[in-house]
Amino acid sequence: MVTRQQASGQWSQIHGAVQKKYGQVTDDELREVEGDSERLIGLIQKKAGVAREEVESFVRKVYQDCGETCSNLTERAGEYAQATRDQLRQGYEGTTQAVAKHPLESVVTALGVGLLAGIAIGYSLAADRYRQPTWRERFSGR
């Protein structure tokens, strides 16, 4: 059977599958047996009045389906991470080559972008603090 640790990791999917097939099992009862496959089987058998073998087969299938889903998601996440890593590496190498070919232009560009960003941030922070009232606000006395 499935270990308690494996069951805990897949519990939300198992919970949904059990409720879908055996609607008479309540959320509170499922929370009480969370992660314990033996207690889950006993609970379903008691509430649904089904043979133990049928319940065991159902629970085993649900755990297997959840395990396959988790492993597929893990594989896909690894593939996305590898693709992102490759793209970042290409971007870094391209930037390094551009800076190596044009060092002076790169320094001037970085200085200009930093200066403009600093001015924009400084202006946006100071704009609210030193805002002058409009003529309409002065006229209405606000």
C-alpha positions as CSV (number, residue, x, y, z in Angstrom):
1,M,0.0,0.0,0.0
2,V,1.0,3.7,0.0
3,T,3.0,5.2,2.7
4,R,1.6,7.9,4.9
5,Q,4.1,10.5,3.6
6,Q,3.1,9.8,0.0
7,A,-0.6,10.1,0.9
8,S,-0.1,13.4,2.7
9,G,1.6,14.9,-0.4
10,Q,-1.3,13.9,-2.7
11,W,-4.1,14.4,-0.3
12,S,-6.0,17.2,-2.1
13,Q,-6.3,15.1,-5.3
14,I,-7.3,12.0,-3.3
15,H,-9.8,13.9,-1.3
16,G,-11.5,15.1,-4.5
17,A,-11.6,11.7,-6.0
18,V,-13.1,10.1,-2.9
19,Q,-15.8,12.8,-2.6
20,K,-16.6,12.4,-6.3
21,K,-17.1,8.6,-6.1
22,Y,-18.3,8.3,-2.5
23,G,-20.3,11.4,-1.9
24,Q,-21.6,10.1,1.5
25,V,-18.1,10.6,3.0
26,T,-17.9,14.1,4.5
27,D,-15.1,16.6,4.5
28,D,-14.7,16.4,8.3
29,E,-14.3,12.6,8.1
30,L,-11.8,12.9,5.3
31,R,-9.8,15.4,7.4
32,E,-9.7,13.0,10.3
33,V,-8.1,10.3,8.2
34,E,-5.9,12.6,6.2
35,G,-2.8,10.7,4.9
36,D,-3.7,7.4,6.5
37,S,-4.7,5.0,3.7
38,E,-5.8,2.2,6.0
39,R,-8.2,4.5,7.9
40,L,-9.4,5.9,4.6
41,I,-10.2,2.5,3.3
42,G,-12.1,1.6,6.5
43,L,-14.0,4.9,6.4
44,I,-15.1,4.4,2.8
45,Q,-16.1,0.8,3.4
46,K,-18.1,1.7,6.5
47,K,-19.9,4.8,4.9
48,A,-20.5,3.3,1.5
49,G,-21.1,-0.3,2.5
50,V,-18.7,-1.6,-0.2
51,A,-16.4,-4.6,-0.2
52,R,-12.9,-3.9,1.1
53,E,-11.2,-5.2,-2.0
54,E,-13.2,-2.8,-4.2
55,V,-12.3,0.1,-1.9
56,E,-8.6,-0.9,-1.9
57,S,-8.6,-1.2,-5.6
58,F,-10.1,2.3,-5.9
59,V,-7.7,3.9,-3.4
60,R,-4.7,2.2,-5.1
61,K,-5.8,3.5,-8.5
62,V,-6.3,7.0,-7.1
63,Y,-2.8,7.0,-5.5
64,Q,-1.3,5.7,-8.7
65,D,-3.0,8.4,-10.8
66,C,-1.9,11.1,-8.4
67,G,1.7,9.8,-8.5
68,E,1.8,9.8,-12.3
69,T,0.4,13.3,-12.3
70,C,3.0,14.5,-9.9
71,S,5.8,12.9,-11.8
72,N,4.6,14.4,-15.1
73,L,4.4,17.8,-13.5
74,T,7.9,17.4,-12.0
75,E,9.2,16.4,-15.5
76,R,7.5,19.4,-17.1
77,A,8.8,21.8,-14.5
78,G,12.3,20.5,-15.1
79,E,12.0,21.0,-18.8
80,Y,10.8,24.6,-18.3
81,A,13.6,25.3,-15.9
82,Q,16.2,23.9,-18.4
83,A,14.7,26.0,-21.3
84,T,14.7,29.1,-19.1
85,R,18.3,28.4,-18.0
86,D,19.4,28.0,-21.7
87,Q,17.7,31.3,-22.7
88,L,19.3,33.2,-19.8
89,R,22.7,31.7,-20.7
90,Q,22.3,32.8,-24.3
91,G,21.2,36.3,-23.2
92,Y,24.1,36.6,-20.8
93,E,26.6,35.4,-23.5
94,G,25.2,37.8,-26.1
95,T,25.4,40.7,-23.6
96,T,29.0,39.8,-22.7
97,Q,30.0,39.7,-26.4
98,A,28.3,43.1,-27.0
99,V,30.1,44.7,-24.1
100,A,33.4,43.1,-25.1
101,K,33.0,44.5,-28.7
102,H,31.8,48.0,-27.6
103,P,33.1,48.7,-24.1
104,L,32.9,52.5,-24.2
105,E,29.4,52.6,-25.7
106,S,28.3,50.1,-23.1
107,V,29.6,52.2,-20.2
108,V,28.0,55.4,-21.6
109,T,24.7,53.6,-22.2
110,A,24.7,52.2,-18.7
111,L,25.5,55.6,-17.2
112,G,22.8,57.3,-19.2
113,V,20.1,54.7,-18.3
114,G,21.1,54.9,-14.6
115,L,21.0,58.7,-14.7
116,L,17.6,58.8,-16.3
117,A,16.2,56.2,-13.9
118,G,17.6,58.1,-10.9
119,I,16.0,61.4,-12.2
120,A,12.7,59.7,-12.9
121,I,12.6,58.0,-9.4
122,G,13.6,61.2,-7.7
123,Y,11.1,63.3,-9.5
124,S,8.3,60.8,-8.8
125,L,9.1,60.7,-5.1
126,A,9.4,64.5,-4.8
127,A,6.4,65.3,-7.0
128,D,3.8,64.4,-4.4
129,R,5.6,66.1,-1.5
130,Y,6.0,69.5,-3.3
131,R,2.9,69.6,-5.4
132,Q,1.5,73.1,-5.9
133,P,-2.3,73.5,-5.7
134,T,-4.1,74.2,-8.9
135,W,-5.8,77.5,-9.5
136,R,-9.2,75.7,-9.0
137,E,-8.0,74.4,-5.6
138,R,-6.7,77.8,-4.5
139,F,-9.9,79.5,-5.7
140,S,-12.3,77.1,-3.9
141,G,-10.3,77.3,-0.7
142,R,-9.4,73.6,-0.4
